[in-house]
Amino acid sequence: MQSPPESRAARWPRPPPTPPDATSSAALTCACDAAVDVAATAPQVHGGYGHLKEYPAEHHVRDAVSLRAAVDAAGIAVSEAARLVGMP
């Protein structure tokens, strides 16, 4: 009987996560802003009916705004900028 082949994850473990840097926080801020802009435009495309709870567009707006608040990309960018200029 052969043993199952070793998975890639077992052979090459992932490096530990690194704290976000200025580039990743800028990309995250841009992505979150774009998600909110697109999601906020979607109800208007549907003639305003997208704001009603029955339509998925309303859920997308709520999810995009919640995501932007949850990741706090602006806070990451400010703390990284302070670190780069030597402020505590």
PDB file with SEQRES, HELIX, SHEET and CRYST1 records, atoms N, CA, C and O in Angstrom:
SEQRES   1 A   88  MET GLN SER PRO PRO GLU SER ARG ALA ALA ARG TRP PRO          
SEQRES   2 A   88  ARG PRO PRO PRO THR PRO PRO ASP ALA THR SER SER ALA          
SEQRES   3 A   88  ALA LEU THR CYS ALA CYS ASP ALA ALA VAL ASP VAL ALA          
SEQRES   4 A   88  ALA THR ALA PRO GLN VAL HIS GLY GLY TYR GLY HIS LEU          
SEQRES   5 A   88  LYS GLU TYR PRO ALA GLU HIS HIS VAL ARG ASP ALA VAL          
SEQRES   6 A   88  SER LEU ARG ALA ALA VAL ASP ALA ALA GLY ILE ALA VAL          
SEQRES   7 A   88  SER GLU ALA ALA ARG LEU VAL GLY MET PRO                      
HELIX    1 AA1 ARG A    8  ARG A   11  1                                   4    
HELIX    2 AA2 ALA A   22  VAL A   45  1                                  24    
HELIX    3 AA3 TYR A   49  HIS A   51  5                                   3    
HELIX    4 AA4 PRO A   56  VAL A   71  1                                  16    
HELIX    5 AA5 ALA A   73  LEU A   84  1                                  12    
CRYST1    1.000    1.000    1.000  90.00  90.00  90.00 P 1           1          
ATOM      1  N   MET A   1       0.816  -1.185   0.000  1.00  0.00           N  
ATOM      2  CA  MET A   1       0.000   0.000   0.000  1.00  0.00           C  
ATOM      3  C   MET A   1       0.861   1.251   0.000  1.00  0.00           C  
ATOM      4  O   MET A   1       1.813   1.363   0.772  1.00  0.00           O  
ATOM      5  N   GLN A   2       0.520   2.180  -0.865  1.00  0.00           N  
ATOM      6  CA  GLN A   2       1.271   3.432  -0.923  1.00  0.00           C  
ATOM      7  C   GLN A   2       0.634   4.466  -0.010  1.00  0.00           C  
ATOM      8  O   GLN A   2      -0.584   4.520   0.160  1.00  0.00           O  
ATOM      9  N   SER A   3       1.489   5.270   0.562  1.00  0.00           N  
ATOM     10  CA  SER A   3       0.950   6.369   1.373  1.00  0.00           C  
ATOM     11  C   SER A   3       0.547   7.504   0.439  1.00  0.00           C  
ATOM     12  O   SER A   3       1.126   7.647  -0.637  1.00  0.00           O  
ATOM     13  N   PRO A   4      -0.438   8.315   0.833  1.00  0.00           N  
ATOM     14  CA  PRO A   4      -0.867   9.416  -0.039  1.00  0.00           C  
ATOM     15  C   PRO A   4       0.256  10.428  -0.223  1.00  0.00           C  
ATOM     16  O   PRO A   4       1.066  10.636   0.681  1.00  0.00           O  
ATOM     17  N   PRO A   5       0.303  11.058  -1.393  1.00  0.00           N  
ATOM     18  CA  PRO A   5       1.370  12.033  -1.632  1.00  0.00           C  
ATOM     19  C   PRO A   5       1.249  13.225  -0.675  1.00  0.00           C  
ATOM     20  O   PRO A   5       0.161  13.620  -0.257  1.00  0.00           O  
ATOM     21  N   GLU A   6       2.390  13.758  -0.363  1.00  0.00           N  
ATOM     22  CA  GLU A   6       2.440  14.912   0.535  1.00  0.00           C  
ATOM     23  C   GLU A   6       1.829  16.131  -0.161  1.00  0.00           C  
ATOM     24  O   GLU A   6       2.070  16.358  -1.347  1.00  0.00           O  
ATOM     25  N   SER A   7       1.061  16.893   0.557  1.00  0.00           N  
ATOM     26  CA  SER A   7       0.456  18.077  -0.047  1.00  0.00           C  
ATOM     27  C   SER A   7       1.505  19.179  -0.187  1.00  0.00           C  
ATOM     28  O   SER A   7       2.542  19.163   0.475  1.00  0.00           O  
ATOM     29  N   ARG A   8       1.206  20.134  -1.065  1.00  0.00           N  
ATOM     30  CA  ARG A   8       2.128  21.258  -1.257  1.00  0.00           C  
ATOM     31  C   ARG A   8       2.280  22.066   0.022  1.00  0.00           C  
ATOM     32  O   ARG A   8       3.367  22.550   0.337  1.00  0.00           O  
ATOM     33  N   ALA A   9       1.176  22.207   0.761  1.00  0.00           N  
ATOM     34  CA  ALA A   9       1.223  22.998   1.987  1.00  0.00           C  
ATOM     35  C   ALA A   9       2.165  22.370   3.001  1.00  0.00           C  
ATOM     36  O   ALA A   9       2.828  23.079   3.757  1.00  0.00           O  
ATOM     37  N   ALA A  10       2.228  21.043   3.021  1.00  0.00           N  
ATOM     38  CA  ALA A  10       3.118  20.375   3.967  1.00  0.00           C  
ATOM     39  C   ALA A  10       4.575  20.550   3.553  1.00  0.00           C  
ATOM     40  O   ALA A  10       5.457  20.639   4.407  1.00  0.00           O  
ATOM     41  N   ARG A  11       4.830  20.601   2.250  1.00  0.00           N  
ATOM     42  CA  ARG A  11       6.204  20.744   1.781  1.00  0.00           C  
ATOM     43  C   ARG A  11       6.691  22.180   1.855  1.00  0.00           C  
ATOM     44  O   ARG A  11       7.843  22.428   2.209  1.00  0.00           O  
ATOM     45  N   TRP A  12       5.829  23.119   1.528  1.00  0.00           N  
ATOM     46  CA  TRP A  12       6.208  24.534   1.511  1.00  0.00           C  
ATOM     47  C   TRP A  12       5.279  25.315   2.423  1.00  0.00           C  
ATOM     48  O   TRP A  12       4.286  25.866   1.949  1.00  0.00           O  
ATOM     49  N   PRO A  13       5.561  25.380   3.687  1.00  0.00           N  
ATOM     50  CA  PRO A  13       4.652  26.120   4.568  1.00  0.00           C  
ATOM     51  C   PRO A  13       4.671  27.610   4.246  1.00  0.00           C  
ATOM     52  O   PRO A  13       5.687  28.163   3.823  1.00  0.00           O  
ATOM     53  N   ARG A  14       3.558  28.223   4.451  1.00  0.00           N  
ATOM     54  CA  ARG A  14       3.439  29.658   4.198  1.00  0.00           C  
ATOM     55  C   ARG A  14       4.252  30.438   5.206  1.00  0.00           C  
ATOM     56  O   ARG A  14       4.350  30.049   6.370  1.00  0.00           O  
ATOM     57  N   PRO A  15       4.834  31.537   4.766  1.00  0.00           N  
ATOM     58  CA  PRO A  15       5.529  32.389   5.732  1.00  0.00           C  
ATOM     59  C   PRO A  15       4.511  33.069   6.636  1.00  0.00           C  
ATOM     60  O   PRO A  15       3.354  33.221   6.245  1.00  0.00           O  
ATOM     61  N   PRO A  16       4.911  33.478   7.828  1.00  0.00           N  
ATOM     62  CA  PRO A  16       3.955  34.153   8.706  1.00  0.00           C  
ATOM     63  C   PRO A  16       3.483  35.453   8.082  1.00  0.00           C  
ATOM     64  O   PRO A  16       4.236  36.095   7.351  1.00  0.00           O  
ATOM     65  N   PRO A  17       2.239  35.855   8.361  1.00  0.00           N  
ATOM     66  CA  PRO A  17       1.729  37.094   7.763  1.00  0.00           C  
ATOM     67  C   PRO A  17       2.526  38.303   8.241  1.00  0.00           C  
ATOM     68  O   PRO A  17       2.933  38.381   9.400  1.00  0.00           O  
ATOM     69  N   THR A  18       2.733  39.216   7.347  1.00  0.00           N  
ATOM     70  CA  THR A  18       3.452  40.439   7.695  1.00  0.00           C  
ATOM     71  C   THR A  18       2.455  41.561   7.892  1.00  0.00           C  
ATOM     72  O   THR A  18       1.381  41.549   7.291  1.00  0.00           O  
ATOM     73  N   PRO A  19       2.793  42.525   8.722  1.00  0.00           N  
ATOM     74  CA  PRO A  19       1.870  43.645   8.887  1.00  0.00           C  
ATOM     75  C   PRO A  19       1.738  44.418   7.575  1.00  0.00           C  
ATOM     76  O   PRO A  19       2.671  44.445   6.773  1.00  0.00           O  
ATOM     77  N   PRO A  20       0.591  45.040   7.360  1.00  0.00           N  
ATOM     78  CA  PRO A  20       0.398  45.764   6.095  1.00  0.00           C  
ATOM     79  C   PRO A  20       1.376  46.920   5.959  1.00  0.00           C  
ATOM     80  O   PRO A  20       1.713  47.587   6.937  1.00  0.00           O  
ATOM     81  N   ASP A  21       1.821  47.141   4.743  1.00  0.00           N  
ATOM     82  CA  ASP A  21       2.717  48.261   4.485  1.00  0.00           C  
ATOM     83  C   ASP A  21       1.952  49.340   3.730  1.00  0.00           C  
ATOM     84  O   ASP A  21       0.746  49.220   3.513  1.00  0.00           O  
ATOM     85  N   ALA A  22       2.652  50.384   3.334  1.00  0.00           N  
ATOM     86  CA  ALA A  22       2.001  51.518   2.680  1.00  0.00           C  
ATOM     87  C   ALA A  22       1.377  51.115   1.349  1.00  0.00           C  
ATOM     88  O   ALA A  22       0.292  51.587   1.009  1.00  0.00           O  
ATOM     89  N   THR A  23       2.042  50.256   0.597  1.00  0.00           N  
ATOM     90  CA  THR A  23       1.524  49.857  -0.709  1.00  0.00           C  
ATOM     91  C   THR A  23       0.240  49.052  -0.572  1.00  0.00           C  
ATOM     92  O   THR A  23      -0.736  49.306  -1.278  1.00  0.00           O  
ATOM     93  N   SER A  24       0.241  48.082   0.334  1.00  0.00           N  
ATOM     94  CA  SER A  24      -0.952  47.255   0.485  1.00  0.00           C  
ATOM     95  C   SER A  24      -2.115  48.040   1.082  1.00  0.00           C  
ATOM     96  O   SER A  24      -3.268  47.807   0.720  1.00  0.00           O  
ATOM     97  N   SER A  25      -1.823  48.967   1.992  1.00  0.00           N  
ATOM     98  CA  SER A  25      -2.923  49.753   2.551  1.00  0.00           C  
ATOM     99  C   SER A  25      -3.484  50.722   1.512  1.00  0.00           C  
ATOM    100  O   SER A  25      -4.682  51.003   1.522  1.00  0.00           O  
ATOM    101  N   ALA A  26      -2.639  51.238   0.616  1.00  0.00           N  
ATOM    102  CA  ALA A  26      -3.133  52.095  -0.460  1.00  0.00           C  
ATOM    103  C   ALA A  26      -3.998  51.296  -1.429  1.00  0.00           C  
ATOM    104  O   ALA A  26      -5.034  51.781  -1.883  1.00  0.00           O  
ATOM    105  N   ALA A  27      -3.576  50.077  -1.746  1.00  0.00           N  
ATOM    106  CA  ALA A  27      -4.372  49.224  -2.630  1.00  0.00           C  
ATOM    107  C   ALA A  27      -5.693  48.845  -1.974  1.00  0.00           C  
ATOM    108  O   ALA A  27      -6.729  48.800  -2.636  1.00  0.00           O  
ATOM    109  N   LEU A  28      -5.655  48.573  -0.680  1.00  0.00           N  
ATOM    110  CA  LEU A  28      -6.873  48.226   0.048  1.00  0.00           C  
ATOM    111  C   LEU A  28      -7.840  49.401   0.099  1.00  0.00           C  
ATOM    112  O   LEU A  28      -9.046  49.223  -0.070  1.00  0.00           O  
ATOM    113  N   THR A  29      -7.316  50.597   0.330  1.00  0.00           N  
ATOM    114  CA  THR A  29      -8.155  51.795   0.346  1.00  0.00           C  
ATOM    115  C   THR A  29      -8.802  52.011  -1.014  1.00  0.00           C  
ATOM    116  O   THR A  29      -9.997  52.290  -1.098  1.00  0.00           O  
ATOM    117  N   CYS A  30      -8.021  51.883  -2.073  1.00  0.00           N  
ATOM    118  CA  CYS A  30      -8.533  52.064  -3.429  1.00  0.00           C  
ATOM    119  C   CYS A  30      -9.600  51.015  -3.750  1.00  0.00           C  
ATOM    120  O   CYS A  30     -10.632  51.347  -4.334  1.00  0.00           O  
ATOM    121  N   ALA A  31      -9.365  49.760  -3.377  1.00  0.00           N  
ATOM    122  CA  ALA A  31     -10.323  48.695  -3.659  1.00  0.00           C  
ATOM    123  C   ALA A  31     -11.624  48.899  -2.889  1.00  0.00           C  
ATOM    124  O   ALA A  31     -12.707  48.695  -3.439  1.00  0.00           O  
ATOM    125  N   CYS A  32     -11.530  49.295  -1.632  1.00  0.00           N  
ATOM    126  CA  CYS A  32     -12.744  49.521  -0.837  1.00  0.00           C  
ATOM    127  C   CYS A  32     -13.539  50.707  -1.370  1.00  0.00           C  
ATOM    128  O   CYS A  32     -14.766  50.647  -1.442  1.00  0.00           O  
ATOM    129  N   ASP A  33     -12.851  51.780  -1.742  1.00  0.00           N  
ATOM    130  CA  ASP A  33     -13.552  52.935  -2.300  1.00  0.00           C  
ATOM    131  C   ASP A  33     -14.230  52.584  -3.617  1.00  0.00           C  
ATOM    132  O   ASP A  33     -15.351  53.020  -3.878  1.00  0.00           O  
ATOM    133  N   ALA A  34     -13.551  51.794  -4.447  1.00  0.00           N  
ATOM    134  CA  ALA A  34     -14.153  51.383  -5.719  1.00  0.00           C  
ATOM    135  C   ALA A  34     -15.372  50.500  -5.488  1.00  0.00           C  
ATOM    136  O   ALA A  34     -16.371  50.625  -6.198  1.00  0.00           O  
ATOM    137  N   ALA A  35     -15.300  49.606  -4.500  1.00  0.00           N  
ATOM    138  CA  ALA A  35     -16.440  48.740  -4.201  1.00  0.00           C  
ATOM    139  C   ALA A  35     -17.643  49.558  -3.745  1.00  0.00           C  
ATOM    140  O   ALA A  35     -18.774  49.285  -4.148  1.00  0.00           O  
ATOM    141  N   VAL A  36     -17.399  50.562  -2.906  1.00  0.00           N  
ATOM    142  CA  VAL A  36     -18.498  51.406  -2.430  1.00  0.00           C  
ATOM    143  C   VAL A  36     -19.074  52.219  -3.589  1.00  0.00           C  
ATOM    144  O   VAL A  36     -20.293  52.345  -3.706  1.00  0.00           O  
ATOM    145  N   ASP A  37     -18.216  52.770  -4.441  1.00  0.00           N  
ATOM    146  CA  ASP A  37     -18.698  53.562  -5.579  1.00  0.00           C  
ATOM    147  C   ASP A  37     -19.565  52.725  -6.516  1.00  0.00           C  
ATOM    148  O   ASP A  37     -20.643  53.158  -6.922  1.00  0.00           O  
ATOM    149  N   VAL A  38     -19.097  51.534  -6.855  1.00  0.00           N  
ATOM    150  CA  VAL A  38     -19.849  50.669  -7.767  1.00  0.00           C  
ATOM    151  C   VAL A  38     -21.159  50.222  -7.124  1.00  0.00           C  
ATOM    152  O   VAL A  38     -22.209  50.233  -7.766  1.00  0.00           O  
ATOM    153  N   ALA A  39     -21.090  49.827  -5.850  1.00  0.00           N  
ATOM    154  CA  ALA A  39     -22.300  49.359  -5.178  1.00  0.00           C  
ATOM    155  C   ALA A  39     -23.310  50.485  -4.999  1.00  0.00           C  
ATOM    156  O   ALA A  39     -24.516  50.247  -5.068  1.00  0.00           O  
ATOM    157  N   ALA A  40     -22.838  51.706  -4.770  1.00  0.00           N  
ATOM    158  CA  ALA A  40     -23.759  52.834  -4.599  1.00  0.00           C  
ATOM    159  C   ALA A  40     -24.387  53.255  -5.928  1.00  0.00           C  
ATOM    160  O   ALA A  40     -25.483  53.816  -5.944  1.00  0.00           O  
ATOM    161  N   THR A  41     -23.708  52.990  -7.029  1.00  0.00           N  
ATOM    162  CA  THR A  41     -24.249  53.327  -8.341  1.00  0.00           C  
ATOM    163  C   THR A  41     -25.289  52.306  -8.805  1.00  0.00           C  
ATOM    164  O   THR A  41     -26.195  52.648  -9.564  1.00  0.00           O  
ATOM    165  N   ALA A  42     -25.165  51.073  -8.359  1.00  0.00           N  
ATOM    166  CA  ALA A  42     -26.059  50.001  -8.805  1.00  0.00           C  
ATOM    167  C   ALA A  42     -27.542  50.308  -8.567  1.00  0.00           C  
ATOM    168  O   ALA A  42     -28.339  50.090  -9.480  1.00  0.00           O  
ATOM    169  N   PRO A  43     -27.958  50.798  -7.399  1.00  0.00           N  
ATOM    170  CA  PRO A  43     -29.386  51.103  -7.234  1.00  0.00           C  
ATOM    171  C   PRO A  43     -29.888  52.172  -8.203  1.00  0.00           C  
ATOM    172  O   PRO A  43     -31.048  52.147  -8.614  1.00  0.00           O  
ATOM    173  N   GLN A  44     -29.022  53.101  -8.562  1.00  0.00           N  
ATOM    174  CA  GLN A  44     -29.440  54.144  -9.506  1.00  0.00           C  
ATOM    175  C   GLN A  44     -29.660  53.570 -10.905  1.00  0.00           C  
ATOM    176  O   GLN A  44     -30.526  54.034 -11.647  1.00  0.00           O  
ATOM    177  N   VAL A  45     -28.873  52.564 -11.253  1.00  0.00           N  
ATOM    178  CA  VAL A  45     -29.030  51.909 -12.549  1.00  0.00           C  
ATOM    179  C   VAL A  45     -30.402  51.236 -12.626  1.00  0.00           C  
ATOM    180  O   VAL A  45     -31.007  51.151 -13.695  1.00  0.00           O  
ATOM    181  N   HIS A  46     -30.872  50.768 -11.491  1.00  0.00           N  
ATOM    182  CA  HIS A  46     -32.171  50.100 -11.444  1.00  0.00           C  
ATOM    183  C   HIS A  46     -33.313  51.082 -11.205  1.00  0.00           C  
ATOM    184  O   HIS A  46     -34.405  50.675 -10.808  1.00  0.00           O  
ATOM    185  N   GLY A  47     -33.079  52.336 -11.437  1.00  0.00           N  
ATOM    186  CA  GLY A  47     -34.126  53.333 -11.315  1.00  0.00           C  
ATOM    187  C   GLY A  47     -34.526  53.648  -9.893  1.00  0.00           C  
ATOM    188  O   GLY A  47     -35.648  54.093  -9.647  1.00  0.00           O  
ATOM    189  N   GLY A  48     -33.628  53.425  -8.954  1.00  0.00           N  
ATOM    190  CA  GLY A  48     -33.933  53.717  -7.560  1.00  0.00           C  
ATOM    191  C   GLY A  48     -34.593  52.564  -6.830  1.00  0.00           C  
ATOM    192  O   GLY A  48     -34.659  52.571  -5.600  1.00  0.00           O  
ATOM    193  N   TYR A  49     -35.087  51.564  -7.568  1.00  0.00           N  
ATOM    194  CA  TYR A  49     -35.709  50.415  -6.913  1.00  0.00           C  
ATOM    195  C   TYR A  49     -34.674  49.568  -6.170  1.00  0.00           C  
ATOM    196  O   TYR A  49     -35.031  48.758  -5.314  1.00  0.00           O  
ATOM    197  N   GLY A  50     -33.426  49.749  -6.490  1.00  0.00           N  
ATOM    198  CA  GLY A  50     -32.378  48.980  -5.831  1.00  0.00           C  
ATOM    199  C   GLY A  50     -32.219  49.299  -4.364  1.00  0.00           C  
ATOM    200  O   GLY A  50     -31.566  48.548  -3.639  1.00  0.00           O  
ATOM    201  N   HIS A  51     -32.809  50.415  -3.899  1.00  0.00           N  
ATOM    202  CA  HIS A  51     -32.697  50.765  -2.484  1.00  0.00           C  
ATOM    203  C   HIS A  51     -33.654  49.962  -1.615  1.00  0.00           C  
ATOM    204  O   HIS A  51     -33.523  49.969  -0.391  1.00  0.00           O  
ATOM    205  N   LEU A  52     -34.615  49.270  -2.224  1.00  0.00           N  
ATOM    206  CA  LEU A  52     -35.555  48.464  -1.459  1.00  0.00           C  
ATOM    207  C   LEU A  52     -34.872  47.200  -0.958  1.00  0.00           C  
ATOM    208  O   LEU A  52     -33.973  46.674  -1.615  1.00  0.00           O  
ATOM    209  N   LYS A  53     -35.289  46.720   0.184  1.00  0.00           N  
ATOM    210  CA  LYS A  53     -34.653  45.561   0.812  1.00  0.00           C  
ATOM    211  C   LYS A  53     -34.781  44.284  -0.020  1.00  0.00           C  
ATOM    212  O   LYS A  53     -33.971  43.368   0.127  1.00  0.00           O  
ATOM    213  N   GLU A  54     -35.789  44.215  -0.891  1.00  0.00           N  
ATOM    214  CA  GLU A  54     -35.996  42.980  -1.663  1.00  0.00           C  
ATOM    215  C   GLU A  54     -34.953  42.783  -2.751  1.00  0.00           C  
ATOM    216  O   GLU A  54     -34.795  41.671  -3.255  1.00  0.00           O  
ATOM    217  N   TYR A  55     -34.245  43.827  -3.120  1.00  0.00           N  
ATOM    218  CA  TYR A  55     -33.310  43.747  -4.237  1.00  0.00           C  
ATOM    219  C   TYR A  55     -31.880  43.541  -3.737  1.00  0.00           C  
ATOM    220  O   TYR A  55     -31.492  44.105  -2.714  1.00  0.00           O  
ATOM    221  N   PRO A  56     -31.091  42.730  -4.462  1.00  0.00           N  
ATOM    222  CA  PRO A  56     -29.712  42.458  -4.033  1.00  0.00           C  
ATOM    223  C   PRO A  56     -28.821  43.696  -4.031  1.00  0.00           C  
ATOM    224  O   PRO A  56     -27.831  43.729  -3.299  1.00  0.00           O  
ATOM    225  N   ALA A  57     -29.141  44.708  -4.824  1.00  0.00           N  
ATOM    226  CA  ALA A  57     -28.286  45.894  -4.889  1.00  0.00           C  
ATOM    227  C   ALA A  57     -28.168  46.558  -3.519  1.00  0.00           C  
ATOM    228  O   ALA A  57     -27.105  47.068  -3.168  1.00  0.00           O  
ATOM    229  N   GLU A  58     -29.240  46.554  -2.753  1.00  0.00           N  
ATOM    230  CA  GLU A  58     -29.204  47.158  -1.420  1.00  0.00           C  
ATOM    231  C   GLU A  58     -28.251  46.400  -0.511  1.00  0.00           C  
ATOM    232  O   GLU A  58     -27.543  47.001   0.297  1.00  0.00           O  
ATOM    233  N   HIS A  59     -28.233  45.083  -0.643  1.00  0.00           N  
ATOM    234  CA  HIS A  59     -27.328  44.269   0.171  1.00  0.00           C  
ATOM    235  C   HIS A  59     -25.870  44.533  -0.212  1.00  0.00           C  
ATOM    236  O   HIS A  59     -24.992  44.554   0.651  1.00  0.00           O  
ATOM    237  N   HIS A  60     -25.619  44.731  -1.490  1.00  0.00           N  
ATOM    238  CA  HIS A  60     -24.251  44.993  -1.934  1.00  0.00           C  
ATOM    239  C   HIS A  60     -23.741  46.328  -1.396  1.00  0.00           C  
ATOM    240  O   HIS A  60     -22.576  46.439  -1.015  1.00  0.00           O  
ATOM    241  N   VAL A  61     -24.595  47.327  -1.364  1.00  0.00           N  
ATOM    242  CA  VAL A  61     -24.197  48.626  -0.815  1.00  0.00           C  
ATOM    243  C   VAL A  61     -23.849  48.466   0.658  1.00  0.00           C  
ATOM    244  O   VAL A  61     -22.813  48.947   1.118  1.00  0.00           O  
ATOM    245  N   ARG A  62     -24.715  47.792   1.386  1.00  0.00           N  
ATOM    246  CA  ARG A  62     -24.486  47.603   2.814  1.00  0.00           C  
ATOM    247  C   ARG A  62     -23.199  46.813   3.071  1.00  0.00           C  
ATOM    248  O   ARG A  62     -22.423  47.155   3.964  1.00  0.00           O  
ATOM    249  N   ASP A  63     -22.979  45.756   2.285  1.00  0.00           N  
ATOM    250  CA  ASP A  63     -21.781  44.941   2.461  1.00  0.00           C  
ATOM    251  C   ASP A  63     -20.509  45.716   2.131  1.00  0.00           C  
ATOM    252  O   ASP A  63     -19.506  45.580   2.832  1.00  0.00           O  
ATOM    253  N   ALA A  64     -20.538  46.524   1.077  1.00  0.00           N  
ATOM    254  CA  ALA A  64     -19.354  47.285   0.679  1.00  0.00           C  
ATOM    255  C   ALA A  64     -18.990  48.326   1.741  1.00  0.00           C  
ATOM    256  O   ALA A  64     -17.816  48.501   2.066  1.00  0.00           O  
ATOM    257  N   VAL A  65     -19.986  49.005   2.270  1.00  0.00           N  
ATOM    258  CA  VAL A  65     -19.729  50.006   3.301  1.00  0.00           C  
ATOM    259  C   VAL A  65     -19.208  49.329   4.571  1.00  0.00           C  
ATOM    260  O   VAL A  65     -18.299  49.843   5.223  1.00  0.00           O  
ATOM    261  N   SER A  66     -19.784  48.179   4.920  1.00  0.00           N  
ATOM    262  CA  SER A  66     -19.331  47.445   6.106  1.00  0.00           C  
ATOM    263  C   SER A  66     -17.905  46.946   5.936  1.00  0.00           C  
ATOM    264  O   SER A  66     -17.117  46.974   6.881  1.00  0.00           O  
ATOM    265  N   LEU A  67     -17.571  46.488   4.734  1.00  0.00           N  
ATOM    266  CA  LEU A  67     -16.213  46.021   4.479  1.00  0.00           C  
ATOM    267  C   LEU A  67     -15.209  47.142   4.648  1.00  0.00           C  
ATOM    268  O   LEU A  67     -14.156  46.952   5.255  1.00  0.00           O  
ATOM    269  N   ARG A  68     -15.532  48.317   4.111  1.00  0.00           N  
ATOM    270  CA  ARG A  68     -14.614  49.449   4.225  1.00  0.00           C  
ATOM    271  C   ARG A  68     -14.407  49.821   5.690  1.00  0.00           C  
ATOM    272  O   ARG A  68     -13.292  50.155   6.093  1.00  0.00           O  
ATOM    273  N   ALA A  69     -15.456  49.766   6.477  1.00  0.00           N  
ATOM    274  CA  ALA A  69     -15.328  50.084   7.900  1.00  0.00           C  
ATOM    275  C   ALA A  69     -14.559  48.995   8.644  1.00  0.00           C  
ATOM    276  O   ALA A  69     -13.793  49.294   9.561  1.00  0.00           O  
ATOM    277  N   ALA A  70     -14.757  47.746   8.261  1.00  0.00           N  
ATOM    278  CA  ALA A  70     -14.126  46.638   8.971  1.00  0.00           C  
ATOM    279  C   ALA A  70     -12.621  46.583   8.758  1.00  0.00           C  
ATOM    280  O   ALA A  70     -11.883  46.265   9.690  1.00  0.00           O  
ATOM    281  N   VAL A  71     -12.154  46.885   7.560  1.00  0.00           N  
ATOM    282  CA  VAL A  71     -10.720  46.771   7.302  1.00  0.00           C  
ATOM    283  C   VAL A  71      -9.942  47.986   7.772  1.00  0.00           C  
ATOM    284  O   VAL A  71      -8.728  47.899   7.959  1.00  0.00           O  
ATOM    285  N   ASP A  72     -10.601  49.105   7.965  1.00  0.00           N  
ATOM    286  CA  ASP A  72      -9.978  50.338   8.449  1.00  0.00           C  
ATOM    287  C   ASP A  72      -8.710  50.654   7.655  1.00  0.00           C  
ATOM    288  O   ASP A  72      -7.639  50.871   8.223  1.00  0.00           O  
ATOM    289  N   ALA A  73      -8.856  50.675   6.341  1.00  0.00           N  
ATOM    290  CA  ALA A  73      -7.713  50.921   5.462  1.00  0.00           C  
ATOM    291  C   ALA A  73      -7.116  52.301   5.690  1.00  0.00           C  
ATOM    292  O   ALA A  73      -5.899  52.466   5.610  1.00  0.00           O  
ATOM    293  N   ALA A  74      -7.947  53.287   5.972  1.00  0.00           N  
ATOM    294  CA  ALA A  74      -7.431  54.639   6.207  1.00  0.00           C  
ATOM    295  C   ALA A  74      -6.579  54.667   7.468  1.00  0.00           C  
ATOM    296  O   ALA A  74      -5.542  55.329   7.498  1.00  0.00           O  
ATOM    297  N   GLY A  75      -7.000  53.964   8.502  1.00  0.00           N  
ATOM    298  CA  GLY A  75      -6.214  53.911   9.737  1.00  0.00           C  
ATOM    299  C   GLY A  75      -4.873  53.228   9.533  1.00  0.00           C  
ATOM    300  O   GLY A  75      -3.863  53.645  10.102  1.00  0.00           O  
ATOM    301  N   ILE A  76      -4.865  52.180   8.722  1.00  0.00           N  
ATOM    302  CA  ILE A  76      -3.609  51.492   8.411  1.00  0.00           C  
ATOM    303  C   ILE A  76      -2.676  52.436   7.659  1.00  0.00           C  
ATOM    304  O   ILE A  76      -1.480  52.484   7.944  1.00  0.00           O  
ATOM    305  N   ALA A  77      -3.213  53.181   6.707  1.00  0.00           N  
ATOM    306  CA  ALA A  77      -2.393  54.102   5.921  1.00  0.00           C  
ATOM    307  C   ALA A  77      -1.802  55.194   6.805  1.00  0.00           C  
ATOM    308  O   ALA A  77      -0.636  55.555   6.644  1.00  0.00           O  
ATOM    309  N   VAL A  78      -2.586  55.720   7.733  1.00  0.00           N  
ATOM    310  CA  VAL A  78      -2.095  56.776   8.621  1.00  0.00           C  
ATOM    311  C   VAL A  78      -1.003  56.241   9.533  1.00  0.00           C  
ATOM    312  O   VAL A  78       0.026  56.893   9.712  1.00  0.00           O  
ATOM    313  N   SER A  79      -1.209  55.068  10.108  1.00  0.00           N  
ATOM    314  CA  SER A  79      -0.187  54.517  11.011  1.00  0.00           C  
ATOM    315  C   SER A  79       1.087  54.165  10.252  1.00  0.00           C  
ATOM    316  O   SER A  79       2.187  54.332  10.780  1.00  0.00           O  
ATOM    317  N   GLU A  80       0.952  53.681   9.022  1.00  0.00           N  
ATOM    318  CA  GLU A  80       2.142  53.365   8.221  1.00  0.00           C  
ATOM    319  C   GLU A  80       2.888  54.636   7.829  1.00  0.00           C  
ATOM    320  O   GLU A  80       4.119  54.659   7.842  1.00  0.00           O  
ATOM    321  N   ALA A  81       2.158  55.688   7.481  1.00  0.00           N  
ATOM    322  CA  ALA A  81       2.811  56.950   7.146  1.00  0.00           C  
ATOM    323  C   ALA A  81       3.539  57.523   8.349  1.00  0.00           C  
ATOM    324  O   ALA A  81       4.641  58.054   8.214  1.00  0.00           O  
ATOM    325  N   ALA A  82       2.934  57.419   9.517  1.00  0.00           N  
ATOM    326  CA  ALA A  82       3.598  57.893  10.741  1.00  0.00           C  
ATOM    327  C   ALA A  82       4.860  57.083  11.012  1.00  0.00           C  
ATOM    328  O   ALA A  82       5.875  57.640  11.430  1.00  0.00           O  
ATOM    329  N   ARG A  83       4.807  55.787  10.780  1.00  0.00           N  
ATOM    330  CA  ARG A  83       5.991  54.946  10.994  1.00  0.00           C  
ATOM    331  C   ARG A  83       7.109  55.318  10.023  1.00  0.00           C  
ATOM    332  O   ARG A  83       8.283  55.344  10.394  1.00  0.00           O  
ATOM    333  N   LEU A  84       6.732  55.608   8.770  1.00  0.00           N  
ATOM    334  CA  LEU A  84       7.737  55.944   7.773  1.00  0.00           C  
ATOM    335  C   LEU A  84       8.470  57.248   8.086  1.00  0.00           C  
ATOM    336  O   LEU A  84       9.655  57.377   7.777  1.00  0.00           O  
ATOM    337  N   VAL A  85       7.783  58.213   8.693  1.00  0.00           N  
ATOM    338  CA  VAL A  85       8.446  59.469   9.017  1.00  0.00           C  
ATOM    339  C   VAL A  85       9.060  59.471  10.402  1.00  0.00           C  
ATOM    340  O   VAL A  85       9.610  60.482  10.839  1.00  0.00           O  
ATOM    341  N   GLY A  86       8.969  58.333  11.102  1.00  0.00           N  
ATOM    342  CA  GLY A  86       9.645  58.196  12.378  1.00  0.00           C  
ATOM    343  C   GLY A  86       8.825  58.628  13.582  1.00  0.00           C  
ATOM    344  O   GLY A  86       9.369  58.779  14.676  1.00  0.00           O  
ATOM    345  N   MET A  87       7.535  58.830  13.401  1.00  0.00           N  
ATOM    346  CA  MET A  87       6.692  59.187  14.535  1.00  0.00           C  
ATOM    347  C   MET A  87       6.238  57.909  15.244  1.00  0.00           C  
ATOM    348  O   MET A  87       6.092  56.870  14.600  1.00  0.00           O  
ATOM    349  N   PRO A  88       6.015  57.970  16.540  1.00  0.00           N  
ATOM    350  CA  PRO A  88       5.599  56.761  17.286  1.00  0.00           C  
ATOM    351  C   PRO A  88       4.189  56.350  16.974  1.00  0.00           C  
ATOM    352  O   PRO A  88       3.699  55.360  17.518  1.00  0.00           O  
TER     353      PRO A  88                                                      
END                                                                             
